[in-house]
Amino acid sequence: MSTAHLLPAFARVDLAFDHGEGCWLTATNGERYLDFTSGVAVNALGHAHPKVADAIANQAHKAIHVSNLFRVPEQEKLADRLCAESFADYVFFANSGAEAMEGAIKAARKFHAVNGRSERYRVITFEGAFHGRTLATLAAGGNKKYLEGFGPVVEGFDQVPFGDLEAVKKAVGPETAAILIEPIQGEGGVRVPSNQFLKSLRALCDQHGLVLIFDEVQSGMGRSGELFAHQRTGVEPDVMALAKALGGGFPVGAFLTTKEVGKCMTAGTHGSTFGGNPLAMAAGNATLDVMLEPGFLDRVKRVGLLFKQRLAEIKDRYPNLIAEVRGEGLLLGLRCVVPNTQLVDALREEHLLSVGAGENVVRLVPPLIVSDEEVAQAMGMLDRACARLTQSEKPAKQGAAV
């Protein structure tokens, strides 16, 4: 087997895995890796979690797909539960984060059109954001590297500097429909906006009649220590997008809305063939079962705080490599002094999997079930990787001095 017939859209590491259990993956050569990538924040309950695996297997023997032409009881159950745990009144199920974001943007625009303000269609977004790979979500993110070569950029998005409230105020105009932000920027470098900034955005939306959209595709489903990251701040959106960890590894996306916004999305305004099928809903309900167990999220907060403290110790020990520790809960990042790819590669050599992010950051996003012992093991791997990088730097620096 080879990658010869796969579209060359990914810069893949020459490493493949046979199976996983908990926070560990076993490669096809038998070597074990501690997985602090979690499939890019997807495998929140680790690998082969028995509750999720059994739910998927049992549902597969009953009905995998029926379409949204009919009622789907498992879908109704998950929607009820998500609304009970959030600000929302309505849920639409999709298959991915990008689809969830597309739906969220459509809902914001439709809200204004239904209320006689069809001129309001523009969305204010933030530099460093990542909202998906469709043409519209790429335009929302505004990353020139991802937009290059795909023709005219989809109209309707106004980017402003991250955390700059005055810039947001200046960007609001008669065509503005919504403000879109991640409560924690993942791809953008694990950047956390202040609570006050999010509160100010909520007030601005209320003042101008705008829709506030939170992209919680990466930060949602327990990753911050709350079920949804915005719940740390006391600020509620009008629309929220979810995906990644929602299905515990199975592809599930969703956008949630208030009644005021959601009632505008009437029959025929949006749709999905696969979205919310019984198999995906079985995975989503099983995942939520585990996350809502008493003490689960409290434990994520505790382990996340421990992990962040230990990372701060490493930063102090290796200031030549690490400049800053960022993030909340178990969505953490190390802003590097050296190229972040060097640290990602060095960690993989120690059998710890991590993933890069913007602003030269290395993301560490372990499964939410990670133990104190596994955090300690990861810290040992990180320490050894940093020591080896420090040693490799010395001859180069000495040579440069000469």
C-alpha positions as CSV (number, residue, x, y, z in Angstrom):
1,M,0.0,0.0,0.0
2,S,1.1,3.6,-0.6
3,T,-0.3,7.1,-0.7
4,A,0.1,7.3,-4.5
5,H,-3.6,7.5,-5.2
6,L,-4.6,9.8,-2.3
7,L,-5.0,13.5,-3.2
8,P,-1.8,15.2,-2.1
9,A,-3.6,17.7,0.2
10,F,-2.0,16.5,3.4
11,A,1.7,16.7,4.5
12,R,1.4,13.3,6.3
13,V,3.9,11.9,8.8
14,D,5.2,8.5,7.8
15,L,3.5,6.8,10.7
16,A,0.4,4.7,10.8
17,F,-1.6,3.2,13.7
18,D,-3.2,-0.2,14.1
19,H,-5.3,0.4,17.2
20,G,-5.7,2.5,20.3
21,E,-6.8,2.3,23.9
22,G,-7.5,5.2,26.2
23,C,-4.8,7.8,25.6
24,W,-2.5,5.5,23.7
25,L,-2.1,4.5,20.1
26,T,-0.2,1.5,18.8
27,A,1.6,1.9,15.5
28,T,1.6,-0.7,12.8
29,N,5.2,-1.5,13.9
30,G,4.0,-2.2,17.4
31,E,5.4,0.9,19.1
32,R,3.1,2.8,21.5
33,Y,2.5,6.6,21.4
34,L,0.9,8.8,24.1
35,D,-1.7,10.7,22.1
36,F,-1.9,14.3,23.0
37,T,-3.3,15.2,19.6
38,S,-6.6,13.3,20.0
39,G,-7.3,13.4,16.3
40,V,-7.1,17.2,16.6
41,A,-9.3,17.5,19.6
42,V,-11.8,14.9,18.4
43,N,-11.1,11.8,20.5
44,A,-12.2,13.5,23.8
45,L,-12.8,10.1,25.5
46,G,-9.7,8.5,24.1
47,H,-9.5,5.5,21.8
48,A,-11.9,2.5,21.9
49,H,-13.9,3.9,24.8
50,P,-16.3,1.0,25.6
51,K,-19.4,3.1,26.0
52,V,-19.0,4.8,22.6
53,A,-17.8,1.7,20.8
54,D,-20.7,-0.4,22.2
55,A,-23.2,2.3,21.3
56,I,-21.9,2.5,17.7
57,A,-21.8,-1.3,17.3
58,N,-25.3,-1.8,18.8
59,Q,-26.8,0.9,16.6
60,A,-25.1,-0.4,13.5
61,H,-27.0,-3.7,13.9
62,K,-30.3,-1.8,14.1
63,A,-30.3,1.2,11.6
64,I,-27.3,3.2,10.4
65,H,-29.2,5.7,8.2
66,V,-32.8,6.6,7.5
67,S,-32.6,10.3,6.3
68,N,-34.3,13.4,7.7
69,L,-37.4,12.6,5.7
70,F,-38.6,10.9,8.9
71,R,-38.3,11.4,12.6
72,V,-35.1,10.1,14.2
73,P,-35.7,9.4,17.9
74,E,-31.9,9.3,18.8
75,Q,-31.6,12.8,17.2
76,E,-34.5,14.2,19.2
77,K,-32.9,12.8,22.4
78,L,-29.5,14.4,21.7
79,A,-31.1,17.7,20.8
80,D,-33.1,17.7,24.0
81,R,-30.0,17.1,26.0
82,L,-27.8,19.7,24.3
83,C,-30.5,22.3,24.7
84,A,-31.0,21.4,28.4
85,E,-27.2,22.0,29.0
86,S,-27.0,25.2,27.0
87,F,-28.6,28.5,26.0
88,A,-30.2,26.9,23.0
89,D,-33.8,26.0,21.9
90,Y,-33.0,24.4,18.6
91,V,-30.3,22.1,17.2
92,F,-29.5,21.2,13.6
93,F,-27.2,18.2,13.1
94,A,-24.6,18.0,10.4
95,N,-21.4,15.9,9.8
96,S,-18.5,18.3,10.4
97,G,-17.4,21.6,11.9
98,A,-17.4,23.4,8.5
99,E,-20.9,22.3,7.8
100,A,-22.0,23.4,11.3
101,M,-20.4,26.8,10.7
102,E,-22.0,27.1,7.2
103,G,-25.4,26.5,8.9
104,A,-24.7,29.0,11.7
105,I,-23.8,31.7,9.1
106,K,-26.9,31.0,7.1
107,A,-29.1,31.1,10.2
108,A,-27.7,34.6,11.1
109,R,-28.4,35.9,7.6
110,K,-31.9,34.3,7.5
111,F,-32.8,35.8,10.8
112,H,-32.3,39.3,9.4
113,A,-34.0,38.6,6.1
114,V,-37.1,37.2,7.8
115,N,-37.3,40.3,10.0
116,G,-37.2,42.7,7.0
117,R,-33.5,43.4,7.1
118,S,-32.2,41.5,4.1
119,E,-29.4,44.1,3.6
120,R,-27.8,42.7,6.8
121,Y,-25.6,39.8,5.7
122,R,-22.0,40.7,6.6
123,V,-20.2,39.0,9.5
124,I,-17.4,40.4,11.6
125,T,-14.7,37.9,12.2
126,F,-11.2,38.0,13.8
127,E,-7.6,37.7,12.6
128,G,-6.2,34.3,13.4
129,A,-9.6,32.6,13.3
130,F,-10.2,29.2,11.7
131,H,-13.8,28.2,10.8
132,G,-13.4,25.5,8.2
133,R,-12.3,24.7,4.7
134,T,-15.4,25.4,2.6
135,L,-15.3,28.5,0.5
136,A,-17.5,30.5,2.9
137,T,-15.7,29.4,6.1
138,L,-12.3,30.0,4.5
139,A,-13.5,33.6,3.8
140,A,-14.6,33.9,7.4
141,G,-11.2,32.8,8.6
142,G,-9.4,35.1,6.2
143,N,-6.1,33.1,6.0
144,K,-4.5,34.1,2.7
145,K,-2.5,30.9,2.6
146,Y,-5.7,28.8,2.6
147,L,-7.6,31.2,0.2
148,E,-4.9,31.4,-2.5
149,G,-5.8,29.7,-5.8
150,F,-9.6,29.3,-5.2
151,G,-10.8,32.3,-7.1
152,P,-12.8,35.3,-5.8
153,V,-13.2,35.2,-2.0
154,V,-16.8,34.8,-0.8
155,E,-18.2,38.2,0.0
156,G,-19.6,39.2,3.4
157,F,-16.9,38.9,6.0
158,D,-15.0,41.8,7.7
159,Q,-11.9,40.8,9.6
160,V,-10.6,42.8,12.6
161,P,-7.7,42.3,14.9
162,F,-8.3,39.7,17.7
163,G,-9.3,41.3,21.0
164,D,-9.6,44.9,19.5
165,L,-13.0,46.2,20.6
166,E,-12.7,49.6,19.0
167,A,-12.0,47.9,15.7
168,V,-15.1,45.8,16.1
169,K,-17.2,48.9,16.8
170,K,-15.8,50.6,13.7
171,A,-16.6,47.6,11.6
172,V,-20.3,47.6,12.5
173,G,-22.4,49.1,9.7
174,P,-25.8,49.0,8.2
175,E,-25.0,45.7,6.5
176,T,-23.6,43.9,9.5
177,A,-25.6,40.8,10.5
178,A,-23.4,39.1,13.1
179,I,-20.2,38.8,15.0
180,L,-18.4,35.4,14.9
181,I,-15.7,34.4,17.3
182,E,-14.1,31.3,18.9
183,P,-14.2,31.4,22.7
184,I,-10.7,29.9,22.4
185,Q,-8.8,30.1,19.1
186,G,-7.4,26.6,18.5
187,E,-5.8,26.6,15.1
188,G,-4.9,30.3,15.5
189,G,-2.5,29.6,18.4
190,V,-4.6,28.7,21.5
191,R,-5.5,32.3,22.1
192,V,-8.0,33.1,24.8
193,P,-10.0,36.3,24.5
194,S,-10.7,38.0,27.8
195,N,-14.1,37.6,29.5
196,Q,-14.6,41.3,29.3
197,F,-14.0,41.3,25.6
198,L,-16.7,38.6,25.1
199,K,-19.1,40.5,27.3
200,S,-18.5,43.7,25.3
201,L,-19.3,41.8,22.1
202,R,-22.5,40.6,23.6
203,A,-23.4,44.1,24.6
204,L,-22.6,45.4,21.1
205,C,-24.8,42.7,19.5
206,D,-27.6,43.6,21.8
207,Q,-27.2,47.3,21.0
208,H,-27.2,46.9,17.3
209,G,-29.5,43.9,16.9
210,L,-26.7,41.6,15.7
211,V,-26.4,37.8,16.1
212,L,-23.5,36.6,18.3
213,I,-22.1,33.4,16.9
214,F,-19.6,31.2,18.9
215,D,-17.5,28.7,17.0
216,E,-17.0,26.0,19.6
217,V,-16.1,23.3,17.2
218,Q,-12.7,22.8,19.0
219,S,-13.3,24.4,22.4
220,G,-16.7,22.8,23.0
221,M,-17.6,19.4,24.6
222,G,-15.6,19.6,27.8
223,R,-12.3,20.7,26.3
224,S,-12.1,23.8,28.6
225,G,-13.4,22.1,31.7
226,E,-16.9,23.3,31.0
227,L,-19.2,21.5,28.6
228,F,-18.9,24.7,26.4
229,A,-16.0,27.1,26.7
230,H,-18.2,30.2,26.8
231,Q,-19.8,29.0,30.0
232,R,-16.6,30.0,31.8
233,T,-17.4,33.6,30.8
234,G,-21.0,34.2,31.7
235,V,-21.7,35.2,28.1
236,E,-24.3,33.4,26.0
237,P,-24.4,33.5,22.2
238,D,-27.4,33.4,19.9
239,V,-25.9,30.6,17.7
240,M,-23.1,28.1,18.5
241,A,-21.4,25.6,16.2
242,L,-20.1,22.2,17.6
243,A,-18.3,19.2,16.0
244,K,-15.0,17.4,16.7
245,A,-15.6,15.8,20.2
246,L,-19.4,15.8,19.9
247,G,-19.4,12.2,18.6
248,G,-16.4,10.9,20.6
249,G,-14.5,10.2,17.4
250,F,-17.5,9.6,15.1
251,P,-18.2,12.5,12.6
252,V,-20.9,14.7,14.0
253,G,-21.5,18.4,13.7
254,A,-24.3,20.7,14.9
255,F,-25.3,24.3,15.2
256,L,-27.5,25.4,18.1
257,T,-29.7,28.5,18.2
258,T,-32.1,30.5,20.3
259,K,-35.7,30.2,19.5
260,E,-35.7,33.7,18.0
261,V,-33.0,32.8,15.5
262,G,-33.9,29.2,14.9
263,K,-37.6,29.8,14.1
264,C,-36.5,31.6,10.9
265,M,-35.0,28.3,9.5
266,T,-38.2,26.9,8.3
267,A,-38.7,23.7,6.2
268,G,-36.6,23.8,3.1
269,T,-34.2,26.5,4.2
270,H,-31.4,24.1,5.1
271,G,-30.8,20.4,4.9
272,S,-28.4,17.4,5.2
273,T,-28.6,13.9,3.8
274,F,-26.4,12.3,6.4
275,G,-26.7,14.8,9.2
276,G,-28.1,13.4,12.5
277,N,-28.3,9.8,11.3
278,P,-29.0,7.1,14.0
279,L,-25.4,5.9,14.1
280,A,-24.0,9.4,14.6
281,M,-26.6,10.1,17.2
282,A,-25.8,6.9,19.1
283,A,-22.2,8.1,19.3
284,G,-23.2,11.6,20.4
285,N,-25.5,10.4,23.1
286,A,-23.0,7.9,24.5
287,T,-20.3,10.7,24.5
288,L,-22.6,13.0,26.4
289,D,-23.5,10.2,28.9
290,V,-19.8,10.1,29.9
291,M,-19.2,13.8,29.9
292,L,-22.3,14.5,32.1
293,E,-21.3,11.9,34.7
294,P,-20.9,13.6,38.1
295,G,-17.4,15.0,38.6
296,F,-16.2,14.4,35.0
297,L,-15.8,18.1,34.0
298,D,-14.5,19.0,37.5
299,R,-11.8,16.4,36.9
300,V,-10.9,17.9,33.5
301,K,-10.5,21.3,35.2
302,R,-8.2,19.8,37.9
303,V,-6.0,17.8,35.5
304,G,-5.9,20.8,33.1
305,L,-4.7,23.1,35.9
306,L,-2.0,20.5,37.0
307,F,-0.9,20.1,33.4
308,K,-0.7,23.9,32.8
309,Q,1.4,24.3,36.0
310,R,3.8,21.6,34.9
311,L,4.1,23.2,31.5
312,A,5.0,26.5,33.1
313,E,7.8,24.7,34.9
314,I,9.1,23.4,31.6
315,K,8.9,26.9,30.1
316,D,11.0,28.3,33.0
317,R,13.5,25.5,32.5
318,Y,13.9,26.0,28.7
319,P,13.3,29.7,28.0
320,N,15.5,29.2,24.9
321,L,12.7,26.9,23.4
322,I,9.4,28.0,25.0
323,A,8.2,31.6,25.4
324,E,4.7,31.1,26.7
325,V,2.1,28.6,28.0
326,R,-1.5,29.3,26.8
327,G,-5.0,27.9,27.0
328,E,-7.6,26.6,29.3
329,G,-8.6,23.1,30.6
330,L,-7.1,20.5,28.3
331,L,-6.7,22.8,25.3
332,L,-3.2,24.0,25.9
333,G,-0.4,25.5,23.8
334,L,3.3,26.2,24.0
335,R,4.4,29.3,22.0
336,C,7.9,28.4,20.8
337,V,11.1,30.3,20.4
338,V,12.4,27.7,17.9
339,P,10.1,26.7,14.9
340,N,7.2,24.7,16.4
341,T,7.8,21.9,13.9
342,Q,11.1,21.2,15.7
343,L,9.3,20.6,19.0
344,V,6.5,18.6,17.4
345,D,9.1,16.3,15.7
346,A,11.2,16.0,18.9
347,L,8.1,15.0,20.9
348,R,7.1,12.4,18.4
349,E,10.6,10.9,18.7
350,E,9.9,10.6,22.4
351,H,6.5,8.9,21.4
352,L,4.4,11.9,22.4
353,L,2.0,13.1,19.7
354,S,1.2,16.8,19.5
355,V,0.0,19.2,16.8
356,G,1.1,22.6,15.6
357,A,-1.0,25.8,15.6
358,G,-0.7,29.4,14.5
359,E,1.7,31.9,16.1
360,N,4.4,29.2,16.3
361,V,2.5,27.2,18.9
362,V,2.5,23.5,19.7
363,R,-0.9,22.3,20.8
364,L,-1.3,19.7,23.5
365,V,-4.9,18.4,23.5
366,P,-5.0,15.0,25.3
367,P,-8.2,13.0,25.7
368,L,-10.3,14.4,28.6
369,I,-9.8,11.0,30.4
370,V,-6.1,11.5,30.7
371,S,-4.7,10.5,34.1
372,D,-2.3,12.3,36.4
373,E,0.2,9.5,35.7
374,E,-0.1,10.0,31.9
375,V,0.4,13.8,32.4
376,A,3.5,13.0,34.3
377,Q,4.7,10.7,31.5
378,A,4.1,13.4,29.0
379,M,6.1,15.9,31.0
380,G,9.0,13.5,31.1
381,M,8.8,13.1,27.3
382,L,8.6,16.9,26.9
383,D,11.6,17.4,29.2
384,R,13.7,14.9,27.3
385,A,12.7,16.4,23.9
386,C,13.6,19.9,25.1
387,A,16.9,18.8,26.5
388,R,17.8,17.1,23.2
389,L,16.8,20.3,21.3
390,T,18.9,22.4,23.6
391,Q,21.9,20.2,23.1
392,S,21.5,20.3,19.3
393,E,21.3,24.1,19.4
394,K,24.6,24.6,21.2
395,P,27.0,23.5,18.5
396,A,25.1,25.7,16.0
397,K,25.3,28.7,18.2
398,Q,29.0,28.2,18.9
399,G,29.7,27.8,15.2
400,A,27.8,31.0,14.5
401,A,29.8,32.9,17.1
402,V,33.0,31.9,15.5
